[in-house]
Amino acid sequence: MSLLIQLKDEMKNAMRAKDKLRLGVIRMALSAIKQAEIDHKIEPTDDSIIAVLTKMVKQRKESIKMFNDGGREDMAANEQAEVIALEDFLPQPLTQEEIIKLIENAITESGAASMADMGKVMAILKPAMQGKADLGAVSGQVRAALNS
């Protein structure tokens, strides 16, 4: 089942269950997907939907940090609930061991020997890890692996 169909089905379920928070989050996600579709003039695929949802989760996690720093735990709790609802539609996150193995395989596959080859390694890793790992943290691990 495509991710778009799954989102629409879950929206209907949230309406039936009168779950306002989940319904609002799903509607927001569908709106962001539609906006990306219009902006890029492409049909939404599971990969593009995952990219949009990943971006939404990242934005909310940054908001949580800012709300906690500002002493607004009520707002942080609301953002955390939205993150949980969005993560239901993302693939299972990779374990640290799986990330390390993928990095090693990408370095071997690309023949990377120095930091100059980091772009090649990240180009291999990005499609495999989109929505499954924090690519910012992964790039730090790649940098450390290439420097050693």
C-alpha positions as protocol buffer text, in pm:
chain_id: "A"
residue {
  index: 1
  type: MET
  ca { x: 0 y: 0 z: 0 }
}
residue {
  index: 2
  type: SER
  ca { x: 137 y: 341 z: -93 }
}
residue {
  index: 3
  type: LEU
  ca { x: 217 y: 583 z: 183 }
}
residue {
  index: 4
  type: LEU
  ca { x: -25 y: 844 z: 45 }
}
residue {
  index: 5
  type: ILE
  ca { x: -314 y: 595 z: 59 }
}
residue {
  index: 6
  type: GLN
  ca { x: -209 y: 492 z: 409 }
}
residue {
  index: 7
  type: LEU
  ca { x: -211 y: 858 z: 521 }
}
residue {
  index: 8
  type: LYS
  ca { x: -559 y: 912 z: 375 }
}
residue {
  index: 9
  type: ASP
  ca { x: -691 y: 595 z: 540 }
}
residue {
  index: 10
  type: GLU
  ca { x: -546 y: 700 z: 876 }
}
residue {
  index: 11
  type: MET
  ca { x: -707 y: 1042 z: 833 }
}
residue {
  index: 12
  type: LYS
  ca { x: -1046 y: 872 z: 799 }
}
residue {
  index: 13
  type: ASN
  ca { x: -974 y: 656 z: 1104 }
}
residue {
  index: 14
  type: ALA
  ca { x: -875 y: 963 z: 1306 }
}
residue {
  index: 15
  type: MET
  ca { x: -1200 y: 1133 z: 1202 }
}
residue {
  index: 16
  type: ARG
  ca { x: -1403 y: 831 z: 1313 }
}
residue {
  index: 17
  type: ALA
  ca { x: -1215 y: 811 z: 1642 }
}
residue {
  index: 18
  type: LYS
  ca { x: -1248 y: 1189 z: 1693 }
}
residue {
  index: 19
  type: ASP
  ca { x: -872 y: 1207 z: 1754 }
}
residue {
  index: 20
  type: LYS
  ca { x: -823 y: 1579 z: 1686 }
}
residue {
  index: 21
  type: LEU
  ca { x: -447 y: 1585 z: 1738 }
}
residue {
  index: 22
  type: ARG
  ca { x: -375 y: 1295 z: 1502 }
}
residue {
  index: 23
  type: LEU
  ca { x: -626 y: 1426 z: 1248 }
}
residue {
  index: 24
  type: GLY
  ca { x: -461 y: 1769 z: 1252 }
}
residue {
  index: 25
  type: VAL
  ca { x: -114 y: 1622 z: 1208 }
}
residue {
  index: 26
  type: ILE
  ca { x: -222 y: 1400 z: 919 }
}
residue {
  index: 27
  type: ARG
  ca { x: -399 y: 1689 z: 748 }
}
residue {
  index: 28
  type: MET
  ca { x: -86 y: 1901 z: 792 }
}
residue {
  index: 29
  type: ALA
  ca { x: 126 y: 1623 z: 642 }
}
residue {
  index: 30
  type: LEU
  ca { x: -108 y: 1580 z: 345 }
}
residue {
  index: 31
  type: SER
  ca { x: -101 y: 1956 z: 290 }
}
residue {
  index: 32
  type: ALA
  ca { x: 281 y: 1960 z: 295 }
}
residue {
  index: 33
  type: ILE
  ca { x: 289 y: 1668 z: 50 }
}
residue {
  index: 34
  type: LYS
  ca { x: 48 y: 1850 z: -182 }
}
residue {
  index: 35
  type: GLN
  ca { x: 257 y: 2167 z: -157 }
}
residue {
  index: 36
  type: ALA
  ca { x: 574 y: 1973 z: -246 }
}
residue {
  index: 37
  type: GLU
  ca { x: 387 y: 1814 z: -537 }
}
residue {
  index: 38
  type: ILE
  ca { x: 288 y: 2158 z: -669 }
}
residue {
  index: 39
  type: ASP
  ca { x: 628 y: 2317 z: -607 }
}
residue {
  index: 40
  type: HIS
  ca { x: 826 y: 2041 z: -777 }
}
residue {
  index: 41
  type: LYS
  ca { x: 560 y: 1950 z: -1037 }
}
residue {
  index: 42
  type: ILE
  ca { x: 594 y: 1578 z: -966 }
}
residue {
  index: 43
  type: GLU
  ca { x: 361 y: 1300 z: -858 }
}
residue {
  index: 44
  type: PRO
  ca { x: 426 y: 1210 z: -493 }
}
residue {
  index: 45
  type: THR
  ca { x: 617 y: 885 z: -448 }
}
residue {
  index: 46
  type: ASP
  ca { x: 681 y: 704 z: -122 }
}
residue {
  index: 47
  type: ASP
  ca { x: 1037 y: 841 z: -123 }
}
residue {
  index: 48
  type: SER
  ca { x: 925 y: 1202 z: -170 }
}
residue {
  index: 49
  type: ILE
  ca { x: 656 y: 1158 z: 98 }
}
residue {
  index: 50
  type: ILE
  ca { x: 915 y: 1016 z: 339 }
}
residue {
  index: 51
  type: ALA
  ca { x: 1137 y: 1317 z: 267 }
}
residue {
  index: 52
  type: VAL
  ca { x: 850 y: 1557 z: 349 }
}
residue {
  index: 53
  type: LEU
  ca { x: 758 y: 1368 z: 668 }
}
residue {
  index: 54
  type: THR
  ca { x: 1124 y: 1352 z: 776 }
}
residue {
  index: 55
  type: LYS
  ca { x: 1152 y: 1728 z: 731 }
}
residue {
  index: 56
  type: MET
  ca { x: 837 y: 1781 z: 937 }
}
residue {
  index: 57
  type: VAL
  ca { x: 971 y: 1561 z: 1219 }
}
residue {
  index: 58
  type: LYS
  ca { x: 1303 y: 1746 z: 1215 }
}
residue {
  index: 59
  type: GLN
  ca { x: 1125 y: 2084 z: 1238 }
}
residue {
  index: 60
  type: ARG
  ca { x: 921 y: 1965 z: 1533 }
}
residue {
  index: 61
  type: LYS
  ca { x: 1224 y: 1827 z: 1716 }
}
residue {
  index: 62
  type: GLU
  ca { x: 1394 y: 2166 z: 1678 }
}
residue {
  index: 63
  type: SER
  ca { x: 1078 y: 2333 z: 1810 }
}
residue {
  index: 64
  type: ILE
  ca { x: 1073 y: 2096 z: 2109 }
}
residue {
  index: 65
  type: LYS
  ca { x: 1427 y: 2197 z: 2198 }
}
residue {
  index: 66
  type: MET
  ca { x: 1343 y: 2567 z: 2168 }
}
residue {
  index: 67
  type: PHE
  ca { x: 1023 y: 2533 z: 2374 }
}
residue {
  index: 68
  type: ASN
  ca { x: 1208 y: 2341 z: 2646 }
}
residue {
  index: 69
  type: ASP
  ca { x: 1482 y: 2606 z: 2652 }
}
residue {
  index: 70
  type: GLY
  ca { x: 1213 y: 2874 z: 2683 }
}
residue {
  index: 71
  type: GLY
  ca { x: 1032 y: 2697 z: 2965 }
}
residue {
  index: 72
  type: ARG
  ca { x: 724 y: 2613 z: 2756 }
}
residue {
  index: 73
  type: GLU
  ca { x: 684 y: 2245 z: 2842 }
}
residue {
  index: 74
  type: ASP
  ca { x: 316 y: 2250 z: 2739 }
}
residue {
  index: 75
  type: MET
  ca { x: 408 y: 2353 z: 2384 }
}
residue {
  index: 76
  type: ALA
  ca { x: 697 y: 2103 z: 2380 }
}
residue {
  index: 77
  type: ALA
  ca { x: 458 y: 1824 z: 2481 }
}
residue {
  index: 78
  type: ASN
  ca { x: 223 y: 1917 z: 2195 }
}
residue {
  index: 79
  type: GLU
  ca { x: 511 y: 1911 z: 1945 }
}
residue {
  index: 80
  type: GLN
  ca { x: 628 y: 1575 z: 2086 }
}
residue {
  index: 81
  type: ALA
  ca { x: 279 y: 1430 z: 2031 }
}
residue {
  index: 82
  type: GLU
  ca { x: 296 y: 1549 z: 1669 }
}
residue {
  index: 83
  type: VAL
  ca { x: 638 y: 1385 z: 1626 }
}
residue {
  index: 84
  type: ILE
  ca { x: 499 y: 1055 z: 1754 }
}
residue {
  index: 85
  type: ALA
  ca { x: 204 y: 1075 z: 1513 }
}
residue {
  index: 86
  type: LEU
  ca { x: 432 y: 1151 z: 1217 }
}
residue {
  index: 87
  type: GLU
  ca { x: 681 y: 877 z: 1303 }
}
residue {
  index: 88
  type: ASP
  ca { x: 404 y: 619 z: 1263 }
}
residue {
  index: 89
  type: PHE
  ca { x: 432 y: 675 z: 887 }
}
residue {
  index: 90
  type: LEU
  ca { x: 812 y: 667 z: 864 }
}
residue {
  index: 91
  type: PRO
  ca { x: 1013 y: 347 z: 816 }
}
residue {
  index: 92
  type: GLN
  ca { x: 1172 y: 179 z: 1116 }
}
residue {
  index: 93
  type: PRO
  ca { x: 1488 y: 366 z: 1219 }
}
residue {
  index: 94
  type: LEU
  ca { x: 1818 y: 190 z: 1155 }
}
residue {
  index: 95
  type: THR
  ca { x: 2020 y: 61 z: 1448 }
}
residue {
  index: 96
  type: GLN
  ca { x: 2369 y: 197 z: 1510 }
}
residue {
  index: 97
  type: GLU
  ca { x: 2520 y: -132 z: 1389 }
}
residue {
  index: 98
  type: GLU
  ca { x: 2320 y: -116 z: 1063 }
}
residue {
  index: 99
  type: ILE
  ca { x: 2431 y: 244 z: 1007 }
}
residue {
  index: 100
  type: ILE
  ca { x: 2797 y: 153 z: 1060 }
}
residue {
  index: 101
  type: LYS
  ca { x: 2766 y: -141 z: 820 }
}
residue {
  index: 102
  type: LEU
  ca { x: 2601 y: 77 z: 552 }
}
residue {
  index: 103
  type: ILE
  ca { x: 2875 y: 340 z: 592 }
}
residue {
  index: 104
  type: GLU
  ca { x: 3148 y: 77 z: 556 }
}
residue {
  index: 105
  type: ASN
  ca { x: 2979 y: -69 z: 247 }
}
residue {
  index: 106
  type: ALA
  ca { x: 2936 y: 276 z: 90 }
}
residue {
  index: 107
  type: ILE
  ca { x: 3302 y: 364 z: 150 }
}
residue {
  index: 108
  type: THR
  ca { x: 3410 y: 36 z: -7 }
}
residue {
  index: 109
  type: GLU
  ca { x: 3167 y: 68 z: -298 }
}
residue {
  index: 110
  type: SER
  ca { x: 3272 y: 426 z: -380 }
}
residue {
  index: 111
  type: GLY
  ca { x: 3642 y: 361 z: -329 }
}
residue {
  index: 112
  type: ALA
  ca { x: 3659 y: 663 z: -98 }
}
residue {
  index: 113
  type: ALA
  ca { x: 4000 y: 728 z: 53 }
}
residue {
  index: 114
  type: SER
  ca { x: 3980 y: 1083 z: 187 }
}
residue {
  index: 115
  type: MET
  ca { x: 3745 y: 1363 z: 284 }
}
residue {
  index: 116
  type: ALA
  ca { x: 3739 y: 1471 z: -81 }
}
residue {
  index: 117
  type: ASP
  ca { x: 3530 y: 1160 z: -151 }
}
residue {
  index: 118
  type: MET
  ca { x: 3268 y: 1230 z: 116 }
}
residue {
  index: 119
  type: GLY
  ca { x: 3013 y: 1345 z: -144 }
}
residue {
  index: 120
  type: LYS
  ca { x: 3038 y: 1011 z: -324 }
}
residue {
  index: 121
  type: VAL
  ca { x: 2977 y: 821 z: 0 }
}
residue {
  index: 122
  type: MET
  ca { x: 2683 y: 1040 z: 104 }
}
residue {
  index: 123
  type: ALA
  ca { x: 2529 y: 1005 z: -245 }
}
residue {
  index: 124
  type: ILE
  ca { x: 2522 y: 629 z: -191 }
}
residue {
  index: 125
  type: LEU
  ca { x: 2395 y: 652 z: 167 }
}
residue {
  index: 126
  type: LYS
  ca { x: 2121 y: 913 z: 129 }
}
residue {
  index: 127
  type: PRO
  ca { x: 1871 y: 698 z: -67 }
}
residue {
  index: 128
  type: ALA
  ca { x: 1931 y: 401 z: 162 }
}
residue {
  index: 129
  type: MET
  ca { x: 1890 y: 600 z: 484 }
}
residue {
  index: 130
  type: GLN
  ca { x: 1626 y: 861 z: 396 }
}
residue {
  index: 131
  type: GLY
  ca { x: 1376 y: 867 z: 681 }
}
residue {
  index: 132
  type: LYS
  ca { x: 1556 y: 587 z: 864 }
}
residue {
  index: 133
  type: ALA
  ca { x: 1844 y: 781 z: 1018 }
}
residue {
  index: 134
  type: ASP
  ca { x: 1950 y: 1138 z: 1091 }
}
residue {
  index: 135
  type: LEU
  ca { x: 2166 y: 1219 z: 790 }
}
residue {
  index: 136
  type: GLY
  ca { x: 2344 y: 1497 z: 980 }
}
residue {
  index: 137
  type: ALA
  ca { x: 2469 y: 1248 z: 1237 }
}
residue {
  index: 138
  type: VAL
  ca { x: 2552 y: 998 z: 963 }
}
residue {
  index: 139
  type: SER
  ca { x: 2766 y: 1257 z: 782 }
}
residue {
  index: 140
  type: GLY
  ca { x: 2963 y: 1305 z: 1105 }
}
residue {
  index: 141
  type: GLN
  ca { x: 3021 y: 931 z: 1124 }
}
residue {
  index: 142
  type: VAL
  ca { x: 3129 y: 924 z: 759 }
}
residue {
  index: 143
  type: ARG
  ca { x: 3368 y: 1214 z: 824 }
}
residue {
  index: 144
  type: ALA
  ca { x: 3518 y: 1027 z: 1121 }
}
residue {
  index: 145
  type: ALA
  ca { x: 3553 y: 706 z: 917 }
}
residue {
  index: 146
  type: LEU
  ca { x: 3724 y: 885 z: 628 }
}
residue {
  index: 147
  type: ASN
  ca { x: 3965 y: 1069 z: 863 }
}
residue {
  index: 148
  type: SER
  ca { x: 4081 y: 749 z: 1032 }
}
